[in-house]
Amino acid sequence: MRYSTLDGGKRLRPFFVLQTSRLFNVAEEAAIRVAAAIEMVHCYSLVHDDLPAMDDDDLRRGRPTCHKAFDEATAILAGDALLTKSFEVVAGPNTHSDPQVRCELVRELALAAGGQGMVGGQMFDLRAAELDMDVQAVTRLQNLKTGRLIDFSCEAGAILGKAAWQLRQALKAYAHDLGLAFQIADDLLDVEGDPEKVGKGLRKDAEAGKATFVSLLGIERARAQAEMLSRQAAQHLDCFDDKADLLREAARFVVERSL
Amino acid sequence: MRYSTLDGGKRLRPFFVLQTSRLFNVAEEAAIRVAAAIEMVHCYSLVHDDLPAMDDDDLRRGRPTCHKAFDEATAILAGDALLTKSFEVVAGPNTHSDPQVRCELVRELALAAGGQGMVGGQMFDLRAAELDMDVQAVTRLQNLKTGRLIDFSCEAGAILGKAAWQLRQALKAYAHDLGLAFQIADDLLDVEGDPEKVGKGLRKDAEAGKATFVSLLGIERARAQAEMLSRQAAQHLDCFDDKADLLREAARFVVERSL
């Protein structure tokens, strides 16, 4: 569990929880607990996704994947325990004084991570190579597989801060555009990236015959689309003051890492 | 997910939730939601436990295991989604009007199912064949692997019903003795049972060189121990009236199925 969570990923989802929490002056311990829980969910999904029966990856963040460093059974159980732990942490009394807020966070996390969210997206992805996927289908797949958890990361600050409905919607819209830009950038990295720098195996989608934003749109249009979405994401933050500046920068960062 | 949950197991854990809920006049919908959630957790653990990297079982409840009926990736994801769904259901507003109760249920379920409960027990079990296990060690392993979730099933009624502390403790004590009796009976069935009737592969522990209550105590002493624990379990219910009669019968049932 430690090997696969404390190994220096980008911590993008925790960053969103902490930064959106700042907008509403949420207590730091609360934000950190939810941030840690979401990172546990993200890392469990990587551990299971890397298994031989799934993507069969040997390398993750520049190190052997969990089942390579230990064994398959340990990787399955470490993932299961991380997922379970995330709910223990979110439901804990120190996450928020109002249990209604904790329940809402548990529900939203479960909806984002479960069969009609992230895991549903992974299941969809397993069948993707057999399906005739257009841009809309790839968008839907990516929204499930990675978008829903990013949405929740950005909404978490608003839930913790009991934010007004429009502000919560603004963060959701930001997350939605940013998540898609992030995924297009990921597809660009998969084609153009340096495996040494990226720290994981690349060109797997093309080898598996999977449709991606890049295979469907071409490199130029995919990049233009990612840049447009990144600008649009930042615009959703216009209702916030300079406390949202790091979130604005993040919208640029997710695209620029693929330049 | 449906294949591995709606396939006619004994539903022992849901039975405990419903029967302990009756003692405190808990609303039926509340009890059923928690019962369903615990059964989802139990079934997810079986799906992952049956995987080739774990126990590598082909048969469960008289049918092909999930990864045999579908494939390994589907089984991993179905298990993940069931675990996630269980928390969504428990945290849902219809589970209890008091969100404090729902949060407590989420926490207790996560603690019972996670790395220091059921999953911790499965990890321990993977190493059991290499360890020099005595009766105490086997008791500890089984308490983690199956006991913690049975404890929670019996405590759930008391949590939902906001029961007095002593009554909750009585149900915990009942669950503890019954859970151990159940596991000893399981070990007896593994040695003496008819695979056709039991609906799963047998004699696997002996083949794997794992210590069990039967291998350590012998058949006669193991049976006597199970019967003693079963009687003791029923005695913990003396503080309840005839509403607890089915729970008293259950204590007998778990041992008698191995006679």
Interface residues (C-beta under 8 A of the other chain):
Chain A: M1 Y44 H48 L51 A53 M54 D71 E72 A73 T74 I76 L77 G79 D80 A81 L83 T84 K85 F87 E88 V90 A91 G92 P93 D98 P99 Q100 R102 C103 V106 R107 L109 A110 L111 A113 G114 G115 V119 G120 Q122 M123 L126
Chain B: M1 Y44 H48 L51 A53 M54 D71 E72 A73 T74 I76 L77 G79 D80 A81 L83 T84 K85 F87 E88 V90 A91 G92 P93 D98 P99 Q100 R102 C103 V106 R107 L109 A110 L111 A113 G114 G115 V119 G120 Q122 M123 L126
